[in-house]
């Protein structure tokens, strides 16, 4: 009986040692030294977004003890960038999934240099440069890359390294704006978004057409050659209005970059009121999907964007 009991205890001890070894205990510990379990609960040691933790001291964010050479797992590329019209900040740059991109005041743009690594890069995941492309509203020459200390390439816009924010959870979130007084959403030219608050009518600096007028939602405003300013005539009616929507009247106290004297309101034949610029009725195009889109420019040789001076822009992209 005693022999069986001793055998059972020995088997239990062997099983316990085997289980401890399987859970990741150190194999070179001295006899009598308490073992330390290296197993972490699911989700610990890496960011919630899979961009890597700040476990390795001074590193880019690779998981401590991992076999990835100290590099963080590669974050998703930005894809085709977009511009999202934020009600407070105006047009902000997003990735292809609509997540806001940010810049850091402690970085530099000339030369491009990132000063966010380790735990900083866990909170502010780096945007890889691979595969990034620009929409109509962003000058493609503004896109570039900078090589980080770990050898990875980070997207830059206007020279500024680009980041996402871990606490942004859905497209359009801008929870990172103003954090620490050093983080700001990116504007199309790489500057800080929000320098000019959006108005009922604002000026947008387009990379192909120059300074053009947009409405409060960032949509390009167009005028129609078959309309006339004086005497007042509306050439876009009936089915035309399914594609070209009359812009809503503007409050002259809510303008950015355009002289108030150029803004007025006209009454259409059906009684609705429409924004006019330099006495010309203006419209937005249903084929434009984001700020900076100019898909209506030159349509049928009759539709043209409007300059900040109230004149039609005849440049064809």
N, C-alpha and C positions, 0 to 999 in steps of 0.2 A: 504493500500500500504506500509506504514512504517513498519507495523507488519510483512508483508511478507519479506521485505528487511532484517529486523533484523534476521529473522529465517534463511534466506539464508546465511547470514554472519556467523551465529553460526554453521550451517552445514558445511560450508567451513572450519572453524577453527577446528572442530572435525575431519574432513577428513585429514587436514594437520597434526594434532597431531598423528593420527593413522598411517599415512604414515611415519612420523619421527620415531615413535616407531618401525615400521616394518623394517626400515633401520639400526637399531642397536644403537640408541642413548641410553645414560646411563639413567637408570630408577631412580636413586637416586639424581639427580641434584636439587639444590635449586631453588625455584621460582625466575624468573628473570635472572638466569644464562644462557648464551647462550649455546645451545646444540652443541655437537660435533659429527659429523657423523663418525662412525667407519668403514663404508664400504670402501673396497679397490678395485681398478680396477683389472680386471682379470689378474692373473700372478704376482701381487705385493704381497710381504710378503712371497713368497716362491721362491726357485731357479727355473730357467728355466727347470731344470732336475727333479723337484719334490723331491729333497733331503731335503727340509726344509730351513727356513730362519734363520737369526741370531737374531730374534726379542727378545728372552728372555735373559736378561743380564746374562752373565756367563754360559749360557746353551749350550747344544750340537747343537742346531739349531732348536728347536721346534718353531712353529709359535706363536707369542705373542698372548695371549688371547685364544689360542686353547684349546681343551679338551683332548689333548693327553699326558697330564702329563709332558709337557716340553720336550718330546723326539721328535726328527726329524722323519718324515715318513721314514720307512725302505727303504733304497736304494736297488737296484737290486743286488743279489749276483753275484759273479764272475763266477760261473759255472766252467767248465773245463778250466783252464788257458791255455795260448798258448805263444809261442815265435814268435815274429815278427822281421825279419831282417831289421833294419833301416840302411840306407846307411851311416849315420854318427856315430851312436851309437853302431852298431852291434846288437846282439840279445837283445830285450827288452821284458819284461813280459806284456802280455795283458790279459784282461778278455775274456770270450767266444765269445764276440761280436767284439773283436779286438781293444778295447779301452785300451790305455796305462795306466799302473799302476805306481805310483810314491811313493817315500819316502821323508821324511822331516828331514833335518839335526838337527832340534831342538828336534826331538823325540829321544828315546834311544832304543837300541836293546837288551841290557842285563843289567837290565831286560827290557822287552818290555814295552814302555810307549808312549802314544800319547799326544802331547802338542798342538794339533790343534783342536780347538772347536769354538763355536760361529760363527762369520762371516768367520773365517778361514775355517771351515768345510762346509760353503756354497760354497766357491770358490774351495775347495778341498774336494769333497764328500768322505766320509769314505766308504771303501769296507767291507761289512759284511763278516764274516767268514763262514757262513752257506753254505754248499754245494760246497765249493771250492775243486777242485782236481787238481793234477799235470799231465802234459803231460810227454812224455818220456825224454825230455830235462831238466826237473826240478826235483830235488831230493824231493820226497814227504815228507821226514823228515824235509825239510826246511819250510814247511807250518805249521802255528800255528795260535793262536788267542790271543788277549789281551782284557781284559774287561775294557771298558771306564768308565768315571765317571758317565754316565747316565745308566750304567748297560748293554749296548749293547756290542756285541762282534765284534771286528774288525780283519780282516785277517792280518796276519803277514807273511813275507817272509824273512827267515834268521833272524827272530826276529824283523824286521822293519815293523811298521804299514803301510798298503797299502791304497792309495788314488787314485781317478780319478781326472781329472782336468776339471772344468766346461767349459773352452774355447776350449777343444778338441771336435770337432763336428763330426768327422768321424773316422772309423777304421784307425789305423796307424798314426794319428796325435800325435805329441810330442811337442805341444806348451808350455807345462809346464816345459820342460827341461831348467834348469838353472834359473828359475824365482826366483828373490830375492837372487840369489846365494845360496839358501838353498834347492831347490827342484830338484830332479833328477829322471829320469826313472829308474825302477828297473831292474837289471840283474837277471839271473836265480838263483843266490845264495844269493840274497838280497843285494848285493853290488850295487854301482852306475854303471849304464850302461855307456858305452863310455870310460871306463878306458883304453881299448885297441881298437883302431880304426880298423874296418874291413879291411882286405886286400884281395888280389887275392887268397891267401891261408892263413888260420889262424888256430889256435888251439882252440878247444872247449872242456871244461872240462865236460865230460858226466858223469852223476851220476852212470851209470852201466858199461860203457866201459872204463872210464878214459879219458885221453887226446887223442883226435882224430882230424884228419884234416878235415876242411870244405872249400868249395870254397867261392867266393866273395858274394854269396847269402845265405851263412850259411848252405848249403846242405852238408851232410856227403859224404866224398869221399871213394870209394871202389876200391879194386883191385880184379882181377879175376884169379883163379888158372890155368885156361887154357891159359892165356897169359904167356909170359915169358919175362924176362928182357934181357937175353943174352944167345943165340942169340935172337934178337927181334922177337916176334911172337904175333899175335893178334888172340885170340880165340873167341872174341865176334864180330860177323859180321852179316849182313843181319837182320833177324827178332830179333836177340838179341839186336840190337841197338834201337829197338822200346821201350824197357824197361830200358836199361842201356845206358845212354847218355855219350859220351866221354867228359870229363871236358876240358874246354878251357885252352889254355896255360896261364901261369902266368908271370907277370913282377916281376923279382927277387927283385926289389926295393920296392915292395908292398907285403911283407910277414910279418906275425906276429907269432912268436913263433917257426918257423922252420928254420933250417939252409939253406941258399941259395944254398949250394952245392948239396942238395938233390933234387932240383927242376930243371927239364929239359923239353924239348919238343920233342915229337916223331911224325913221319909222318906215317899215316895209309895207307893201301893199296890203298884207293881211293884218296889219296893226301891230305886229311884234316890233320890238326895238332892237337895234343892232349897233355894235361898235363901229365907228368910222375913224379913220386915220387920215388926216389932211383932207377931210370930207369924203374920202372913198370908203364904202362899206368893206369890211374885212371878214374873212372866214377862216375856219380851220378845216383841215383835210382828214377824212376818216381813215385814209391810208397811212397816216403818221401815227406811230405807236409809242414813241418816247421822245423826250426833249432832244432837240438836235436833228430829228428826222425832217427831211425836206423832200419827201416823195412826191409832193404836189408841185414842186418847182418846175415851171416850163410846160406843165400839162397842156396838151393841145395848142401850145403856143399862146395860151390865154391867161394862165394863172401864174402869179409871181409873188414871192416873199416881199416883205416890206422893210425898208431900211429905217433906222432910228430918226431919219429926217422926214419920214413919211413917203418916200419915193419907192417905186417898184424896183426890185433887184432883178436884172435881166441875165445875170450870170447863170449858165447852165452847168451843173456839176458833171 
